[in-house]
Amino acid sequence: MTAELVRGQNHPLSQARLEIRIAAGTPVVAGATLGDEHGTVHGVEWVVHPGAPALPGLEVSRQAAAEHRLAVDLGAVPEAVHRVHVLLALPSAGGPVRFGAVAAPFVAVTGLDGTELASYTITGLDAESAVVALELYRRQGAWKVRAVGQGYAGGLTELLTDQGLPRARQLANTIHEAVAQGLARAVTPPARTADGDRARQTTTPAPGPDQGSSATQGAAGAVPPQPLSPYGTQPPGTPPQPTTPSGGPASGTSQPASPYGAQGAPATGGPQPGHTQVPADASAAQPPAPTGGGPIDYSHPRRQNAAPPPPPPAAPPVQPGQPARPVAGDATGWSMDERLYNQVWGMFEDLARSTAAYRSAVDFADSRREQELDAALADPRSRIGGQGDAAREAARAKHAQLVEQARAAYDRDLGQLTAESEVVEPALPLAYARWDNSAWHDYRVPFEAPMAVRLGDLHLPECAELRIPMLVRLPLERGLWIDSGATGSLDGSFLDSHELHRLAMDTAVALAARLLAVHPAGDYTVHVIDPAGSGAQSLAALVWAGVLAAPPAVGAAGVADVLARLTERVDLVQMAVRGGAADALPPGLDTSEQLLIVNDFPHGFDDRAVTQLRYLADEGPSVGVHLMMVADREEASAYGPLLDPLWRSLMRLTPVPDDHLADPWVGHAWTYEPALVPPGSQVVQQVLNQVAAARTKYT
């Protein structure tokens, strides 16, 4: 699972060969410094940069670009090196001069297969033009990564000076000169589109021949630069070459070319929200980039022989100067469901980015007003009188102007996103649609499971009327905890414990009904544990429709029976999968996806039952057994720390609007609202009746 780091946080690295992927809204210079155990950089020969792009175990791009992939082989790093600092800087030749004027850079550490290990969004930058993004460091024989985010207003010169380089200014000038010489080959970031700054078409980078490596810098005895990729990357069609254990070519073989001969396309996908964090999809492994000029093949390695996806629907024509009209399904994807899924997450990212920019602009305006007011009051002679009043009024007027400008830009983005939401919401498939969507009245049991399901809506306080569907991939990677112990809702309506518990059970039933409805007949089985029978009223819809595997289990004996059967199923399937003998499962074993709804937890559960629930929460999702707990967090905490791992392993949802979903990308707290059935609607009962009828035919 990807670790979303915050400033100062560290994370262990389980692999030695890595890629560091950098995404920024403008071309940036990427480099790295090698330091000893104290972090000291002993000379310019310990710095890898566009002018000297390779050192043992490390290689960077020769160009300034909005997207970078740095190659790292920690096993090939010299023993004297204990710290590797990844640096980012704005080019001196044109463009923005401070990071505060561009989007927050995003840095991810991935394995060679594209699996993301850790990521970090560098927020809080303003006047800085250079920043130390990450630090890779040795600790007790193992390597770790730390999110640093230390910016420098003095640029590369100040950054390198802070790391102990005696000739920092000369080296900074050398780096900027090397970048200026390669600007003709730099990849231009995708142009802003009218529908929210999401580039939906792949751009073709400017081709350019690779250049030879630079001469060795500095004195002898230091780390010698080597124009060698630690990956041993080879051009397509080149026969494999023998390599040494450290990753370099064996004697007598030619050295492979740098993977930066032509810049690759930007890596898709960024950090996505969660609780709790909203789940994100793992990126697929990228094919190696060619080392020479010419077009680059961006096709997925697993789809080489498949037909390309049909083009997305074209936007209707608009008048010159007007923004493009939104179109449902204009994101990339191999099916309309996948396009709509990607489009919804694109809307989420656009709203998060626009809100972060607005909040940052307001914070800047507040800070500037305070500074100007402090300056006006610093001189005792101007504190009283017309001069002081005029200075204070000017500061307030400037503040109001800045806030008004930020709000105007924010409202423009919200208008475009609102228009897109009005087009996308009616076009969503059943698994993504709200219960009040008219498509549910024409429901038919599907023949295949969807790629995702809607758990509710997300919104931010600045634009509460704009709701983004919360879509989660199927099968669920984590269970769900529906908290029945909230003390109130954000709208100020306080509910008693009985009403909250009823709402929590209604939420659980609505989610279970949706999961049953979007799966083929017989592919999803629901079990219920209700020890005291307190959820009978809410569970009536599932019971009357006959879609449960058995009546809700009550009492200690019923709880023990259900948990024992599901635990045994997990054990059997795990042994069959690990042994490669899936056909050896006992006859009659239900191999469909299983959902266990647990009500009134932890009342009526002994230590054995709690241990079994923890086992199902940890091991069940990998073999198709999922938990949905309806419980009060405060009551569960009274049972001691035993239940903390269970609560933390599940995704927390609430039956009332609550701003508990954390977004590690830009630091927002999103308000979650459950996907409840409209009052008086019979749509769930009608859908469940069709599911029950289809299951009868299936069995």
N, C-alpha and C positions, 0 to 999 in steps of 0.2 A: 504494500500500500504506500502511496506517495506521502511523504512527510512535507506538509506545508509549513515552512519555517517562518518564524518572526525574528526580528533583529536580536542577535545575541544567542539564538537557539542553535544547538548542534545536533547532529544525527550521524550514527555510524554508517560507514560505507562497506557494503558486503562484497564489492567487486573492485578489482584493481584497474581494469581497462574501462574507461568511462568516456562519455561525451558531456561537455558543458554547453547547453543550448541557451542562447541569449536572444531575446526578442525585445526590440525597442521601437518607438514610434518614429525614429529618425536614425540616419546612419551614425554609428558610434565606432570608436576604436576599441578593440579588445586586445588585452595582453595579460601577462602574469609575471610575478616576481617570485624568485626562489629565496627562501630565508632559512637561517639556521634555527637552533632551538629557541633563540630569543627573538626570532623574527627579523633579524638584521640581514639586509641584502648587501653582500660584500663588494659588489662591483657591477658594472653595466653588463658583464658577461653572465650575470645571474638574472637577467631580465629577458623575457621572450616577448617580441612585439612585431609589428608589420615589417620593420626593417631587418629583423633577425627572427624569423617566424618559427624556429624549431630549436629545442633543447632536448636533452635526453629525457624521454617520458612526457614531453609536452609539445604541442604544436598549435599555433593560432593562425588566424586568417591574415593574409597580406593586405587586406582592403578594409576600408570603413564601410559598414553595411548595417541595415536594420536588423538582420538576422545573422547569427554566428553559430558555428559549431566548433568548439575547441576540443581537440583530441588529447586525452590524458591517459598515461600508463603509469600508475603509481609504483608498479614493480620495477620500472626502469629509471625511476628518479634516483639520483645519487644519494648515498647514505648520509652525506653531510647536510642534505636538505630535509628540514623538518616541517616547513610551512610553505604552502603555495598560495599566493594571493592572486585572485582573479580581478583584473582591473578593467574599468570602462571609462572612456573619456570622449568628449565631444570634439570632433575635428576642428582645427583652427581656421581652416579655409572655408568660410561661409557657413550658413546654417545656424541653428540655435546656439547660443553661447552659455546657456545654463539648463540644467536638467529640470528645473521647475517649470520651464516653458514647454515641455514635451511629456508624453505619456510615461508613466512609471515603468522603468525597465523590469523585465521578468527574466529570471535565471533559473534553469533547471539542470540537475545532474541526472543523467540517464545511463543505463547500461548500453552495451553494443547492440542489443536487440530492440532498443527504443524504450525499454521499461523505465519509467520515471521513478527515481529513488528519492529525490528531495527537490524542492523548488522554493523560490524566494522572490517576492515582488518588492522591489526597492522603493519604498514610499518615503515621504517626508523630505525629499530633496527640493531645494529652491535655487540658490545662487551658485551651487556647486557645478563645476564643469568636469570633474573627475571623481570617481568613486571606487572604493574597494568593495566589490560585490560579495565575494565568497572567500573563505579561507579553508583550504584542505590542510590538515595537520595530523602529525603522528601522535598517538597517545597509547603508551604501553604496547608498542609493536603493531598497533592497528591504526587505520586511517579514519578520520572523521571529517565532516564538513560543517562549517559554522556560517550562519548568515551574519555578515558584517554591516554592510550598508553605510560605511564611513565616507562621507563626501568631503570634497576640498574645493573651496571657492577659487583657490590659486591654481587649479588645474593640475596637470601631470607634474609640473615642477614641484608644487607643494606636496603632492602625494609621494613622489619619489624621495624628496628630502625627508619626509616624515619616516620613511623606511630606512634611512641611514645612508643613502647614496651620496657620495661626495660631489659627483658631477651630474646632479639631477637636472639642471637647466639644459646642459648640452644634450643629454639623452632625450629629454622631452622634445627639444627642437629636432633631433634626429628622427624621432617617431613621427612627428607631424609632417616632416619633409617626406618621409617614406609614404605616408598616407596621401599627401598631396600628389605624389607621382602616380599613385594608383587610383585616383578618383575616376579616371575614365573607365575603369573596369568595375567600379563599385555597383552594387545592386541598389536600384532606387526602390524605396518602400512603395507598396501599393497605394494608388491615389485614393483619397477620401471619396466615398460614394455618398449619394444623397440619402440613402436609406439607413444611415447610422454608422458609417465608418466600418462596414464589414466588407472586405474584399471577397467577392463570391467567385471571381474568375481567376484562374492561375495566371500569373504574369510570367513572361519569359525574360530571364536575366540577360543582360548584355554580355555576349561572349567575348572572351579575350584569352590569349595564350598565357600559359603559366610562365612565371619568371624564375630564374635560378635563385638559389639561396644566397643570402648576403654573406660577406666574409666574416670571419670570426672577430668578435670585438673583445677588447680588454687584454689584460696580461695573461701570460701562460700560467698554468696551475689552477685556474678556476674551471668552472663547468664549461666544457667546450660545446658550442652549438653544433648540432648535426641536422642537416636538411633531410630528416627522416621522420616519417609519420610513425608514431608508436603503434598504429594499427597495422602497418604493413599494407596500406591500401594500394591496390593495383588498378590500372585502367581496365575497363571491360574488354574481354577477349584476350587478356594477357595470361599466359600459362602460369600456374601457381609456382611460387618461388620458395625454396627452403628458408626457414627463419631460425634464428637462435632462440633460446628460451626467453630472452628478454624482449623479443618482438622484433628485433632488427633483422636485416637480411644476412644470410650466411655468407661466408667468404667465397669470393668468386662469382657472386650474383650482383646484378645491378640493383641500385637502390630504387624503391618505388617512388613515384611522384607524389607530391602533396595532394591531399584531398581537396585543397582549396584552389585547384586550377580553374574551376568555375563554381560560382556560388550556387548552392542548392536553394530550393524553394523554402519559404518560411515554414517552420514546423507548426502543424495545426494543433489547435487545442491549447487552452491555458488553464490556469487553476480554476476550479469551479467550486462553488460554495458548498458548505456542509455543516453538520452539528458536531457540537454536532456539526457536520459539514456535509453539504450537498454532494453526492457521489459524482465522480468524473470517470470518463472512459479512458482506458489505457490506449496510448498511441501505438500504431503499428510500426514495425521496424522499417526504416527507410533504406532503399537500395543505394549502393555506393554511387557517388557522383563521378561523372567523367572528369578526366584531368585536362582535357583540352577544350577548345572552343566548340561552338555548335549547340544545337538544342539538347535539352536534358530530358530524359525519360522519367516522368513523374508517376508512372503507373505503379499500382500496388503489386508487389512481387507475387501475391497469391491470386491476382486477377490478370495475369499476363495473357491467358488464353480466353478470357471472358470478353463478351461484347461490352463496349463502353456504356456508361449509364446514359439514358436519354437526357437531352439538354433540359434545363429548368425552364418553366414557363416564362415567356418574355413579358416585360412590363408594358402596359399600354402607353402609347405616345402621349407626351405632355407638351405644353407650350414652352418655348425657350425661356430659360431663367427660372422655371418652376422645378421643384424637387420631383424626383421620380415617384410614381405611384407604387405603393407596396403591392406585392404579389405573394399569395400563399404558396409556399413550396419552392421559393427561388434560391434556397441554400443548396449545397452540394449533397449528393446522396444517390444510392442505387435504387431507391424506391421513394414513393411519395411520403410514406411514414418516416423514413430516415431523413428526408429533406425537411419535413415539418419539425421533427425532433431537433435537428441541427439549427433550424431557424428560431425555435423557441429559446434554445440556449444562447443563440446569438443575440436575441432580444434581451435576455438576462444580462449578458456581458455588456451590452450597450448601455442599459439602464444603470448598471453598477459603475461603469466608467464615467458616464455623464454626471451621476450624483456625486461621485468622488471629486470630479473636477469642480462642480459647483460648491461643495463643502470646502474644498481647498481654497477656492477663490474668496469665499466669505471669511474663512479664517485669516487669509492674507489681509483682507480689508480691515478686519478687527485689529490685527496686530499692527498694521500701519497707522490706524487711528490712535491706538494707545501710544505708539512711539511719538507721533506728532503732538499729542496732548502732553506727554511727558516733556518733550522739548519746549513746548510753549510755557510750561510751568517751571522749567528749570531755572529761568532767570527771575529772581524775586521782583525785578522792576516791571515785569510784564504780567505778573499774576493778577493784578487788579487794574482795571481800566480798559479803555477801548482796544488797545493793542492785543491784550490777552484774549478778550472776547472775540476779536476778529480771527485770531489764530485758531481758537477752539471751534468757531463756526466753520472755518475753512476745512478743518480736519473732519468735522462731521459731514460736511457737504461732499468731500472727496470720498468718504466711506460710503455714503448713500449712492454716489455715482457708480462706484465699483460693484457694490452689491446689485444695483439695478442692471448693470451690464451682464454680470454673471447670471442673474435670474432670466434675462432675456435669452441668453444662449441656452440655458437649461430648458426654458419653456419651448424653444424651437426644437430641441432634441425630443422633449416629451411629446410634442405634437406629432412628430414623425413616428415615434414608437407607438403612440396611441392609434394612429391611422393603421399601422402595421398590425397591431393587436386586433383591431376591428375586422381586418381581413383574415387573419390567421385563425382566430378563435372559432368561427363557424366552419372552417375547413378541417379542423382536427378530427382524426379518427376516434372511434369510441373509446379506446384505451386512454386517449389524451383529453377527451372532452368532458365538460362538466355534466352533472346529472340533468341540468335543465336544457341541454342541447337536444334539438328536435331529432337528431339521428338516433337517440335511444328508443324512440317510438317505432322505429323500423328495425329493431334489433334482430339479428340472426346469429346463432351460435357460430363462432369462427372455426375455420379448419386448421389454423396455425396460431401459435402464440405471438403477441406483438413484441417489439423490441424494448418497449418501455411502458410505464403506467403512470397515471397522474395521481399524486397523493394529496394535492391541495393547491393553493395559490400562495405566491410570495409578493410582497410589496414593501415599499419604503415610506417613511413618514412624509417626505417632501412631495410624494405623488401617490397618495393612498388609493386614488381611483384607478391607477394603472396596475393591473394584476398580471403577473407572469406565471404561467402554469409550472408547478414543481413536478418535473418528470424524472422518474428513477428507472434505470435499466432493469430489465428482467433477465434471468431470475434474480431475486433480491440477494444482494451480497451481505446484508445485515438485517437482523430482525427489527421490529418496531416496538417502541414503548409509548403507549398512549397514556399520558399523565392525567389521572383523575383527581389530582389533589391541588390544582391551581386555585388560588384564592380570588381571582377575579379576572376580568378581561380588560383589554386596552381601552375599550370604549367607556369604562367606568361602571359597567353593570356587574355587580358582585353577586355571585351565585352561592347557594348553600352546597354542602358536600353531596347531598343526595342528587341534586340537579346536575352537578358536575359529573358525578359518576354515571348518570343516565346519558349525558351528552358524550362522555368518553366511550360508553358501550355503543351508542348510535354511530359514532365515528368508526369504531372497529367493525361493526356490521356493514357499514357502507363501503369500507375498504375491502372487506372480505367478499362482498357481493361483486364489486368491480373486478377483483382478481378471478373469481369464478366465471364472470361473464366474458372476460377477454381471452380465456383459455379454451381450447377445444374440449368437447365433451369427454369426460373421463380423464383428462390430463391434470386436474387439480382437485385435491381432496382436503376438506376442512374438518378439523377436530376442535371441540370446545371443552374446556375445563371450567366449570362454574361451581365451586365447592359448596357454597351456601344457597345457590339458586337465585342470587340477587339480580342477575342479568337476564332473567326469563323474559321480561317485557321487550327488551331490545332484540333478543335473540329469536323472538317469535317469527320474524320474517324468514330466517334461515330454517327454522324447525318446520314451519308449515309448508314451505316449498319442498322439503325433503332433500335438500342438497348437502346435508351434513353426513359424514361417514357413520355417525352413530348419535343418539341423543346426547345432549351435554352431560359430561361426567360430573357427578356430585359426590360429596363425602370423601373421606380419606381413601376408601377403597377405589372409588372411581378415578381419583387423581393418580394413584399408584399404578392402576391398570393402563391408563393412556400413556403415561410417561414411560412405563416399561416397554410397551409395544413400539413406541417411536424410537426409544433408545436402542432397542434391538434392531430396528430397521436401519438406523445409522451405522451400527456396527457391521451388519451383514453387507450392506452396500459398500462400505469402506473396504472391507476385506476382499470383496469381489473385484473392486476396481484396482486395488493394489496388487492383487494376484493375477490380474488379467483374465479372470474367469467370470465375466458378467453372466454367462449362460448357466452358471452353477447356483444361482439364487434359488431359494426354495420356491416351489410352485405355489401360486396364489399370492405371492408377495406383491403388494401394491407399489409399483415403481413410479407412480405419478408424483408430481410435486405435492408436498404436504404442508399445510398451514395449521398451526396450533394456536388457538385463541385462548388465553389464560386470563380469567377474570378474578378480581378480588385478591390478587397476589399481594403479600405473602400469607394471608389468612388461610389456614387449613393445609399449609405445606410444612412438612418436617424437613430435617436436614438432608435426608436422602433425596426427597423431591427437589429441594433447592439445588443440590449437586447435579441432578439429572437435567434440570433446566439450564444450568450453566453449560453443561456438556452439549445440549442441543443448540444453544446459542452460539457456541464456538465451532462445533463440528458439523452441525446440521446443514447450513447453507450450501456447503460444498457438495452435498449428496441429496439436495432437494428437500430439506426439512427446515421450515422457517417458523419463527416465533412472532406472536403479536401479543404483547403483555398490556393489560389494562390494570394500572396500579397507581398508588399514591407514592411519589418519591419520598415524601417526608415519613410516611409510615414504614416504608421499606428500610429507610436509614436507621430506624430504631432497632432493627435486628442486627446491627453491627456492620463491620466492614466486609462481611462475607458476601453481601449482595452488591457491593459497589462495582466489582468487575462485570457482573451481569448487566447492571444499569448502563455502565459506560460502553458496553459492547453493542448496544442497541441504538437505533435512531429515535430520538425523542420527538414525539408529536404531541399536540395539545388539542383538546376539543373546542377551545375558544381562541380567538386571535392572540398571538403572543410573539414577541420579538426575540426569540431564543435561538434562531438559526444563524450561526456565525459564518461569515464569508471571509476566509483568510486571504483572498486575492487583494481586496482593497480595504478590508476591515469593517465592512458594513454588518449591522445586525438586522437581518431581514425578518419581517413579520410574517408568520405562517398562519394560514387559515385552512381548516380541514375542508375536504370535498364532501360536504353534507348534501343530503337529498332535500329539495325544497319542501317546506311544510305542506302537508296534504297531498303530496305527489304519491302515486302508486307505481311509479316507474320501476323501482327496485323489485317490488313483488312481481310485476309482469315479467321482468327480465329473469328473475330466479325461477319462475314457473317454466319458462322456455328452457332454461338450463337443466332443470329437473327432467323435463320431457325428453330432451336430447340425451341425457345420461341414461334414461330408461331404454331408449332405442340402442344406445351404445352397448349396454351390458347384455 
